[in-house]
Amino acid sequence: MSKSALLVGMAVLALTAGDALAWQSNLVVNATNIRPISPASILYSQNKVKDYGYSIVSQNFGSGLTSYDSAAADDFVVPAGKIWKVTGVDVAGEYFSGNGPASSEVITFFKNGAGHPGTVIGQAQTVNCTDTAGSFTCAINAVTLTGGRKGKRYWVSVVANCNQKCGEWGWIQNTTTHHNPGQWENPGGGFGYGCSSWNDTSSCIANAADDFAFDLRGKTN
């Protein structure tokens, strides 16, 4: 599935003031890391190799590059009458413009906010995931989600803490959209696409899709 990189919205980022070196950031590349995450205790999955498309940056870049900090999120539904205790989040991803590894990962769950991530559930968790060339297997403190009488929609975001030495991390997208469109934001506007708050990924980024590859693990009752 290896393809040549698609360079979308390139930005040249100065490393330091007066530094002759520069680092080039790519917002979107073709997915090449095709190792799926398939552990036990799956509550929900939309992680299928045959659907893999592009990788979209979802990353905290660190000091000096905060205007490029960006995040992706995708939704899922807890079925009616069910209670999920989520203890793991696994994502298909990859590094580019560098080889990693990320220093840590930030996992955040949200209530649904009219088709976008809404109120944060609890608080964001910074964790150290098992890293397989950019695909993460993440153990988290348990997050309890209820389906209610009709089923409830929630959102999960995964962001890599990855500085200039690390390069860039992209969350792999699916070509098939499950549920609502996946979301992306770049509050500081460094990539030049607008989308300072959550918006459909395809509306923000040319050639992007609206779905991200991930699994949720845990228990249900």
C-alpha positions in Angstrom: 0.0 0.0 0.0 3.0 2.2 -0.2 2.4 5.3 -2.3 4.3 8.5 -3.0 3.6 11.3 -0.5 0.9 13.7 -1.2 2.1 17.1 -0.1 -0.8 19.3 1.0 -0.5 22.8 2.5 3.3 22.6 3.0 4.7 25.1 5.5 8.4 25.9 6.1 9.0 26.2 9.8 12.0 28.1 11.1 13.7 26.1 13.9 14.9 29.1 15.8 15.2 32.8 15.0 18.3 33.3 12.8 18.8 29.6 12.4 19.8 28.7 8.8 18.1 25.3 9.1 14.5 24.8 8.3 12.1 22.0 8.7 9.3 21.2 6.2 5.9 20.1 7.5 3.5 18.0 5.5 -0.1 18.0 6.6 -1.3 15.0 4.6 0.5 11.9 3.3 -0.6 8.5 2.0 -0.9 5.8 4.6 1.9 3.2 4.5 1.9 1.7 8.0 -0.7 -1.1 7.3 -0.3 -3.1 10.5 -3.8 -3.2 12.1 -4.4 -3.2 15.8 -6.4 -6.4 16.7 -6.3 -7.0 20.5 -8.9 -8.8 22.6 -11.8 -7.2 24.4 -12.9 -5.0 21.5 -15.9 -2.8 22.3 -15.8 -0.9 19.0 -13.7 -1.0 15.8 -13.3 1.0 12.6 -9.8 -0.1 11.9 -9.6 -2.1 8.7 -6.5 -2.2 6.5 -8.5 -2.4 3.3 -10.1 1.0 4.0 -6.8 2.9 4.8 -6.3 6.1 2.9 -4.3 9.2 4.0 -2.7 10.1 7.3 -3.7 13.4 8.9 -1.6 15.3 11.4 -2.9 15.2 15.0 0.0 16.5 17.0 1.4 18.8 19.6 4.6 20.1 18.0 6.2 21.6 21.0 8.0 24.9 21.7 8.2 27.4 18.9 5.7 25.5 16.6 2.5 25.8 18.6 0.6 27.4 15.8 0.8 24.1 14.0 -0.7 22.1 17.0 -3.7 20.3 15.6 -6.1 17.5 16.7 -8.3 15.0 15.0 -11.3 13.2 16.5 -13.9 10.7 15.5 -17.3 9.5 16.8 -18.8 6.2 17.9 -22.1 5.1 19.5 -22.6 3.2 22.7 -25.7 1.0 22.0 -29.0 1.5 23.9 -29.0 -0.1 27.3 -25.2 -0.7 27.4 -22.5 0.6 29.7 -19.0 0.6 28.4 -16.0 0.7 30.6 -13.2 1.8 28.1 -9.7 0.9 29.2 -7.9 1.0 25.9 -7.7 3.1 22.7 -5.7 1.8 19.7 -5.1 3.8 16.6 -3.4 3.1 13.2 -0.9 5.9 12.5 2.5 6.6 11.1 5.4 9.0 11.2 6.7 11.2 8.4 9.1 14.1 8.1 10.9 12.1 10.8 10.8 8.6 12.4 9.4 9.3 15.8 8.9 8.2 18.5 6.4 10.4 20.2 7.2 11.2 23.8 3.6 10.5 24.8 0.0 10.6 23.6 -3.1 12.5 24.7 -6.4 10.7 24.7 -9.6 12.7 25.2 -13.2 11.6 25.2 -16.0 14.1 24.5 -19.8 14.2 24.7 -21.5 14.8 21.4 -22.0 18.5 20.6 -24.3 18.7 17.6 -22.1 16.8 15.2 -18.8 17.8 16.8 -16.9 17.0 19.9 -18.6 18.8 22.8 -17.8 18.8 26.5 -14.7 16.9 27.6 -15.6 13.8 29.7 -13.5 13.8 32.8 -10.1 15.1 31.6 -7.6 14.4 28.9 -5.2 11.6 29.7 -1.5 11.8 28.8 -0.3 8.2 28.4 2.7 6.3 27.0 1.3 3.9 24.4 3.0 0.9 22.9 4.3 2.3 19.6 4.6 0.2 16.5 6.0 2.5 13.9 3.3 5.1 14.7 0.4 2.8 15.4 -0.5 3.1 19.1 -1.9 0.6 21.6 -2.9 2.7 24.6 -3.9 1.7 28.1 -6.0 4.4 29.8 -7.7 5.0 33.1 -11.2 3.6 32.7 -13.8 5.9 31.1 -17.4 4.9 31.7 -19.8 5.6 28.9 -23.6 4.9 28.9 -25.9 4.2 26.0 -29.1 5.4 27.7 -32.4 4.4 26.2 -31.7 5.1 22.6 -27.9 4.9 22.3 -25.5 7.8 22.7 -22.8 9.3 20.5 -19.4 10.1 21.9 -16.1 11.3 20.4 -12.5 10.3 20.9 -9.4 12.3 20.0 -5.8 11.0 19.9 -2.9 13.5 19.7 0.8 12.7 19.6 3.3 14.8 21.6 6.0 14.8 18.9 8.6 17.6 18.6 10.9 18.6 15.7 13.3 15.7 16.4 10.4 13.3 16.4 9.0 14.6 13.1 5.3 14.4 12.5 2.6 11.9 13.4 -0.4 11.2 11.3 -3.6 9.4 12.3 -4.5 7.1 9.4 -7.9 7.6 7.8 -10.4 5.2 6.4 -11.9 5.7 3.0 -15.3 4.5 4.4 -17.0 7.0 6.7 -18.6 5.5 9.9 -21.3 7.6 11.7 -20.6 11.4 11.6 -17.7 12.9 9.7 -14.4 12.8 11.5 -13.3 16.2 12.8 -10.0 18.2 12.7 -8.9 21.5 14.2 -5.8 23.7 14.1 -6.5 26.5 16.6 -3.3 28.5 15.9 -3.8 28.4 12.1 -0.2 27.5 11.2 -1.2 25.2 8.4 -3.3 27.9 6.8 -6.5 26.0 6.3 -8.6 27.9 8.9 -10.6 25.4 11.0 -9.6 27.0 14.2 -12.3 24.9 15.9 -13.7 21.4 15.1 -14.9 21.0 11.5 -15.4 18.1 9.1 -11.9 17.0 8.1 -12.7 17.0 4.4 -14.0 20.6 4.7 -10.7 21.7 6.2 -8.2 19.7 4.1 -8.3 19.0 0.4 -8.2 15.3 -0.5 -8.8 14.3 3.2 -11.5 11.8 4.1 -13.9 11.9 7.1 -13.0 8.8 9.1 -10.1 7.7 11.4 -8.9 4.2 12.1 -9.2 3.2 15.8 -10.4 0.5 18.2 -11.9 0.9 21.7 -11.1 -1.9 24.3 -12.7 -2.7 27.6 -15.8 -4.3 29.2 -19.5 -3.9 28.6 -22.6 -4.8 30.6 
